[in-house]
Each structure stands twice: as C-alpha cells, then as structure tokens.
C-alpha cells in the first residue's frame, strides 16, 4: 500500500467497530466530537470523524486489525494535554483515546519498577509509590493530568530531568499494538537490553509507530533530603549567568528553573507564592541527595548565584514553602492565562551558555511583532519555553504569534540548539524539521517508521514532513482556527 | 469541515465567520480564562468516572464556548454533558488560570432551562424538588408517612415495593434506629463584647439534621462567641442556582440579606457548606442590583466556617475522646470556600483523636445538592468510590461539613452494613466537648 492511500470511514466499518467495543466506547455525534478537536495546542483545530474509547490492549488490537483491513488511518490520544498538536487528526478519521487504560498493574519495589497501562496519569504513578519512598522522575508541568502514554509519545521531560533524565531514560519495556493489530512486547523488565534499542525508537515517536498500551517504568528512590532555593535577579542575563556558573562548578542540581518578570507577575496574581514582583527574573534551584552534604552545597550554590548578580537568595524553610514554589512553577503556564485570552507555549533548546543570547533574541522578536512573550523554563538544560500571548479573536495577532514562534525556533537552531526539548513536533513544528535534518536524515527516519507502520496509518502527517514540502497533500484536513 | 491549503512559509489561515452574534449562554469573556491546559481533568469527579473529555470541566467550557459562538446547537448531547456536572468546583481548585467555572456553569444551566423543554418526567421531578426542598414545613409533611412507616418497622417493605428510582431517594432518609445525635446545651448569653456569629439553619438540614445547626451554635458559644439567631430564615438559593432559576435565587438572597443586615456584623455560618458557599456568592449574584449590590457584597464577606472560628478563639478541648477519624472535604467547603486545613487542625487538637487522611478526600461524594436525586447513576458511582476509600482508612468516624454529603455517604455505608459512623463536624465537636466516650 503506497503512502497516503488511506481510505475514508464508512458506516459498515463504524458498525463493526461498534460490535467490537460496544456503544459506550464509540463517540460519533458532532457535539461530543467537538471537544476532541484540539489538545493544549489550540491554534489548530480538527475534530475526528469517530472517537474510540477502548478499555484494553486486546480491544485496541481488534480495532487496529479492522482499520488495517480497511486501510483507515488513526490518531492516538491520551489526556489531550500536549502542547504541539500531536493528537490533532491530520488525515486520520479515527481517534483512539487511551484514557480508560488506567490501571497500575504491578509495583515491584525490590526491582524498582512499576508496570502501568498507558492511560495512567503521570502523577498517579508517583502517588502510588511515595509511601515507600519512591517516585517516577519525569515530571512535566501537566503531570497531574497527562498520561504515561502521552509522555512516551512525546518523550516528555520536566524540571527534574536535568538530573534524572527524560522519559526515555525511565522506560524499561513497552507493550505496543502495531498498526496491523499485532501486539508486540519491546524491551523488558531488565536494565540491560540486548540488540537494537527498539524501546528507544518508540519513545518520542509521537504515536507514529502504533499505540503503546502498557509500560514498565523505572522507579527512582526519593532523595534523602532536598534544599530548594529562590535566587532573585534584576534581569534575565544575570540569572542565566548564574545557571552557567552553577553547572560549571560541577554541581548537578535536581532542577534549575527560570521565570522572567512577565511570568512572575502571572504566578503572583494566581498563587501569591511570595515572588518579588519587581524582580527581572528568578531561579528556582533544587538540590537533592544525602542530607549531610546538602547544606554546604546549597551555601555554595547560593554564593555562586550572588556572585553572578543575584540581589537576594532565599532558602525554602520547610516542605510547605518548597511546595508553594513548585506550585507556582508547575502551574505557571496556566497562570499565564490570566494575562491574555490565549497563549502558545514554545519549546526550544539552546546550549546553556547561549541562554542570554536567545533571551535577547526573543525580546527582539516580541518587539518586532508587537507581542508580549514571557519566559519560564528549564534553565539547567537550556530548554526554553517562551510563552507567546495573543487573542484568538484577533486574526492578525494570531498570525503574528505563529510567526514569532517560528522565528524563535529558527533562532534556537541557528545557535546550535533544537526544535523541541519535550513537547514534541506535533503539527506545530513539522515544517521546521528540515532546519535540523537533511533530506537524507528524514528519509532514514521515515524508513525506520515503516518498520513499525509500513502504510503510515498511525498518526499520519506527524514528525516527518512530506518530501518536497508538498504539505497540501500531506495535510488535507488541517486548518488554523483563526 | 473546511480545509485550508497550507504552505511552508506562512501558517494556514481560515477566517472564522463572525456573522452569527454571540448567544447569551454565559459571560463570554470569562471563557477566555480557560487556556485548555487540561489540568482540571483528574480533579473532575465525572471525568474520573467516565474518562471522557465532554464530561470534564475543560470539555464543558469548550461546549459552552461553542454554544455561545453558535458553532454548536443546544442538542441532547450538549444538555446531557452540562447536566452531568456536579458543580462541585473541584476544577476551580485545580485550575491554574483562575477560570470561574461555578459562575460559568450556573449561567449555562440557566440558558439550558430557558431553551430546552425537558421530558415530562424530568419536568415533574424538577418542579417537585423546587417546590419542596426550600420549604421545611412542606418537607416535614412529605416525610410524615416515612416516619410513620419507620415507627412500624415497615421501611424495608416500602423499599421493596418502591420503584427502583425511588429506592435511592428513600435510602437517603436516615432511619429512626440511627443513634440520635448528642446536642450541646443551648448557648447562654455571652458578653456584648464577644464576637458575634449567626447560623443559617437551612431547609433540608433543619428537617433532617437539625442537631448540626444546634451543635454549630453550641460549639461557637463554647468557644466564646455571642450566638445571634435569625428571625425569618429562607432558603439560601443554592438549589435554584444549580437548576438555573436565578429569579427565585435572587428573591431568597434579598430576604436573607435583609435579615443578616439586621444582625450587625455577625459572622455568618451554615452547617451546610453548600448554603455557606451560596451566601458567599450573593455579592456576585446581586452585583447588578442597584439596591442590594453593596449589602450583598458585605454579607458575602462575612461568611465564615466553624473550624476557622474555633481555631481563631484558640479553643482547647479539655476532655479526651478516643477515636480513629477520617475527614471528607465537602465540595463547597473545600473548593467553594477554600476551607481545608482548619477542620483537620481542629480534629487533631482533640485529645485521643487520630486523624487518618482519606484518599481522594476532596472528590465529590455525588450528593451535590439535589444531584443524587436527578443523576442517580453517577451519584451512586461516586458514593461507592467514596465508601471504598473510607473503608480503606479503617476509621470509626468520617467527619464532614455538609448534611448532603452526610445523608449520601451514610446511605451507602448502611447499604453495605459498614459500622463507620458518618458525622457532621459540629456533632463530632459536641461529642468531643462532652468527652462522651471517655
């Protein structure tokens, strides 16, 4: 079957799907489908023609076998918290939601691993093991709602990935239903894998290889103690200098997060976390490890911040103060909703040392497009999240917001960085892929994808742009919701 | 669905027609507080059960927006998913963006009631609820046959004969066999200098769980408050707000405001947190009322809760009361008024009490005003989940701050034959103040 030869959905197929799943797992009426027309990336919208809500891998397998026979493309969806439109249907009539696969199957403390279905919420994994002193390390800001399956698709990160790594470092094994309905087990419970790293190929594939239904995740021991600092700066330049100074000193904090003035304003309005509204930037620095060593380390980091220009360094005195700081940080994206009707969160990466430059560049882009852009990001690993504010009711401003986002990404790439740290390519950044990858690179990736999905029916038109940029064909149903 | 060609350099643009004027569904501007992040999903009891986007706050806000913009018609699906909302406001606690969901859904419900003709069964049911619940005298008459049947030990027989739809309703009414709650002595005259507090006695609470009103007053008096009494009490209006009947809600609000104004600056409490939250929203409800806007704001600002007031007077329990206790967050206390820690802190201050944290403590039990009468299946699902969590704590008492939750949870535990006692915070304080089991 050649690429792109996807069939449309007919009533006979819908009836068969209904027979497989039962009525309560089929959503077909327009009002109900409407709410599935976008995820956290709201600039583009497109509702699926049919939504399936299966309960098990077996059901998904039966569904995919049927769709395979009928040559119908599909798009997987978890909780729909993604920020790049990864689950936006583009040429895929059927959406398959994993939210009902939400059981934690087995917790194995002795081997430090947990087996979960892919619709389990990220934070629920940590909640289930916290009592025994463990946690699941990747902690995206949406962790109270996003699913493990979505995390695997996007290779999600989070503040604490500076020290602990991103999702791919914590997935030991997977069960995936391939687009032809075959259920495959990749990797396994052991730490050492033989042969090619197929799990690694699936993590970050954005659902283009099939639907992950189960994962064996690594559990991480809660550190014995933590010290959380708030360093307050007059401007972002000084704050980023401090980041480089800390990393260069050899200390690896659990997290180093930066918020600029616009974001400080938003989170203060929302949470009254006690951040100074007159500061140009703040860093939240968290050190974790063995209690005996931490105080000296925290003092040293505080000194580094001061010598880089911090006007003040505060230490969280207890767990409540720490929680307040993290709440402000984790919910910063949403808090920005208080400043403007809409926003688009960008996700680029630059080498740490070039943070001052990229932030200057972002400020210039904002001025050029007459937009407000805030910055809240994982400074420790150079993963920036400029938040572009706009009002979707103003088509011109929306256009400028999209253009500004693209310019920021181009600037990241020009500085030796990357298009995405953790949000994925989705539909948002697919046309920027050639900035990083040569046509040959993209062909190699495309061939790897064909190993799992020869007919390219799993989340079509994602990650790998159509050759020659002929996007009209590749994205027949895509539209900006202006 | 229109498709738009897309080129590599400029983003695709499809102008959305603005020809249709906005429909008066909700306060349109408030919809833009929602940034579609989805952090509310797992805080929503109906999403937790159905795991479907249209049963989530984000999905409902999206439906409201589409309805307002004319992109959707108010069809049976839209009504269904708006109806299924409990108005627990758990999403407001989770929302980082400050979406005023409670205000949105109340307005949307008014829009639904204005524009949808419901099937006759629903119409009769809703009219019965609206005609009975806010009026204690009518409720008492309604309950007379059931009380009589209980006296004759005939409740099981009636239950057996009743249609399934009535069985859940019947179960909510506590049987006579339940131990009568201990009631603290009525408050004696306190000095005029003491801070004043007044308890709104409510409607259903007054008939079914009046001890809670009296014990709230008794506990306040024990902590040194001068307890004032309302002359004429009418319904707080919460029920009407939930059912989209703004006109009568405002009428009730005005009557209560007049009465509260008469009582000077007394802190305003209710043993029903749903009522307290409704009174705390009078300022919003009557914001456009030329005569009542200012007094409504003033009255709303006076709303307080028992736990916080007891702590404010640094009340010390002198007797021991040995019990393993868990605490259920009533929605309008936790999500509506933001009161979470005070009742827990107060319970921990009782010598002999061990407080065990309840899993999903702030997830709605399904009572939600009259929700357990109108959405029985979902209400039942939620109370089962609540009961499972309660039984997992191994506690002897589950303490809470709302009679609706009490009736709902107690009914489920009775059905299971579980010996856990469901008790209002005020009634539990009465036991602890008396040191009843020492």
Interface residues (C-beta under 8 A of the other chain):
Chain A: X27 X29 X30 X31 X32 X34 X35 X36 X38 X39 X40 X42 X43 X44 X46 X47 X53 X79 X80 X81 X97 X99 X100 X102 X119 X121 X123 X124 X142 X144 X145 X146 X269 X270 X331 X332 X333 X334 X335 X336 X337 X338 X341 X342 X343 X391 X395 X399 X402 X403 X406 X431 X469 X471 X472 X475 X476 X477 X478 X479 X480 X481 X482
Chain B: X1 X2 X3 X4 X5 X6 X7 X8 X10 X11 X12 X13 X14 X15 X16 X32 X33 X34 X35 X36 X37 X38 X39 X40 X41 X42 X43 X51 X52 X53 X54 X58 X59 X62 X63 X66 X71 X72 X73 X75 X77 X78 X81 X94 X95 X96 X97 X98 X99
